[in-house]
Amino acid sequence: MVRLLLALALLLVGPVADAATAKYTFTVGSMQINQLCSTTSIIAVNGQLPGPSIEVNEGDAVEVKVINNSPYNVTIHWHGVFQLMTPWADGPSLVSQCPIQPSGSYTYRFAVPGQEGTLWWHAHSSFLRATVYGAFIVRPRAGNAYPFPAPDQEVPIVLGEWWNRNVVDVENDAVLAGQLPAQSDAFTVNGKTGLLYPCANDTFTAVVEPNARVLLRVINAGLNSHLFFKVAGHNFTVVAVDGSYTSNLNTDTLVIAPGQTVDALVSTAAAPGNYYMAVMAHDTMSPLTFAASDTSTATAILQYNGTSATATPAMPTMPSSSDAATANAFYFGLRGLAGAGPAVPAPVDVSMTIELGLGQLPCDPSQTKCNGTAAAAAMNGVSFRLPGPEASLLGAHMNGLAGVFTDDFPDGPPPSGTAMAVGTKVKKLAYNSVVEIVLQNPSAVPTENHPIHLHGFNFFVLAQGVGAFPGTVAYNLVDPVARNTIAVPGGGWAVIRFVANNPGMWFFHCHLDPHVPMGLGMVFHVDSGTTPGTTLPLPPADWVGVCDAQNYATAAAAVVAPAPAAAPAPAPTLAPASAPGPGPGPANSTRADGSTVKPREADHKPSPSVPQHREDGRPSSSSAGPRAAGGHLTCLLCFTILLFFVLHEHSA
């Protein structure tokens, strides 16, 4: 009996010793950047571009206090984090929360059980995502290893887009004209453009040891561009995408859609020297006469230790910008790591076909530069609009507010020729239901690849192809790759499947930013289960789901709630269109239910920021730190059992 108690104590001590709470402070404000021969004021976090990386271990709890020192509403989305039983921490403005107002703050609290790999975070309040972003790295907990050869070095590579103008003006001009925003002026690698641009005297350099194994954690944080990424003289072994492990895919070119991440091993076995890491746009629009993407190339340098920094780097041969064959070979060639995760769920309870449509709607009176019609987008014929500024979708659900949304999102596309409707429609899902979706990207001219992102879940990619979905196709049920963002080919299709075991309101939308306010999105409303651990708890006291002044005042004075406990992980164009804005869409648009969409102005300008720090005092890459609040009682129990054992042995 005594030895049984000792074994129990050791089991209890293990999880407590491994789990930690990582605390950060993010201050959103302005900073000045000298880039491309000019100085630009941008909104950023803690005066950094990219913003600070969050680095934790699987199972850790995370607390991030976001202080909004800008004059614009802002929220932060933790892209790829499941947010199990914490949907209010997901971040999309007016979906899971009301925005953080100027001079306000909010502390996001969540955990990352059952997740490892490269994720990221970004503003989820319109074009602010152009400069408010950073890496979110989840490593295996202590004692666990990667399912691939351990790297000698890790290098985060965050790819972005750069505008010489204030992105607020870029956005506002597009909204007023009902068109797509102006193309970016450059691409960036970890915030720097590289040496191939005018006045470019700054570049990111990764110094590596010869004959080493380097893990590149590559993130496409760009707003509008699919990207090709290469390193001169080196090949990649892809070991994970979107924070999900893969079987090894060997390639010399990474293809990354907006919102996606790729973990790739690089062997530094080439001759010592300097090698360019190069980034250029992959144009997916067809015909190419409609394409208007940035045609430039950003660079960083992979420098072997001991090599002169002045040595001219070797340049890789890049694909053609319209090379769909290379892109499809990469996407279609990915496989999951068989046996390393949950099996493909079955049988299917909910079967849907979602058609991704582009079209036009009449200009709204507020669009003073719009000429008759504005470009629009829809899923199954419904151009999605965020609710008015009174309440978020999750807030409306949890507070029982009527008239904010309807739960009649259609399971399939409307008959051909049906006029596009406008509305805030969600699809209601029973807890633990298995959902299969055929995503169809029509071949109507023009067409382009849409990166579709699902909040709150990973999904299995069972099949994908070009052309119309054939209806009957062989599914990969053995080793499908799991992702949170799927690049649906222009004029093509993809089949995904997931288990709806995470209650909340979960955005499902295109990650090309201008397409979101155009309407290319919808929301899944997942019900709670009926047993403990499957029902949403009460939200934290400082969460604001209903957006009025009284609630903001209450939130400001609220007592901070504890970090959540870990929970089980779920299974895994057209003529120019309106740019993204913080509002729900054009003013005075008519919803499908007959109600009116209220206008909201784009809200952006720069303002001061202060440095960020990790509040627990640990280095950001460490997994040690203050224990989660729930561990104290467990430690007391462990101590009691161990003391009993010592006294018993002493007596014996």
Buried (B, 14 or more C-beta within 10 A) or exposed (E): EEEEBBEEBEEBBBBBBBBBBBBBBBBBBBBEBEBBEEEBEBBBBBBBBBBBBBBBBBBBBBBBBBBBBBBBBBBBBBBBBBBBBBBBBBBBBBBBBBBBBBEBBBBBBBBBBBBBBBBBBBBBBBBBBBBBBBBBBBBBBBEEEBBBBEBEBBBBBBBBBBBBEBBBBBBBBBBBBBBBBBBBBBBBBBBBBBBBBEEBEEBBBBBBEBEBBBBBBBBBBBBBBBBBBBBBBBBBBBBBBBBBBBBBBEBBBBBBBBBBBBBBBBBBEBEEBBBBBBBBBBBBBBEEEBBBBBEBBBBBBBBBEEBEEEEEBBBBEBBEBBBBEBBBBBBBBBBBBEEEBBEBBEEEBBEBBBBBBBBBBBBBEBBEEBEEBBBBBBBBBBBBBBBBBBBBBBBBBBEEBEEBBBEEBBEEBBEEEEEBBBBBBBBBBEBBBBBBBBBBBBEEEBBBBBBBBBBBBBBBBBBBBBEEBEEEEEBBEEBBBBBBBBBBBBBBBBBBBBBBBBBBBBBBBBBBBBBBBBBBBBBBBBBBBEEEEBEBEEBBEBBBBBBEEEBBEEBBEBEEBEBBBBBEBBBBBBBBBBBBBBBBBBBEBBBBBEBEBBBBEBBBBBBEBEEBEBBBEBEEEBBEBBBBBBBEEBBEBBEEBBEBBEEBEEEE
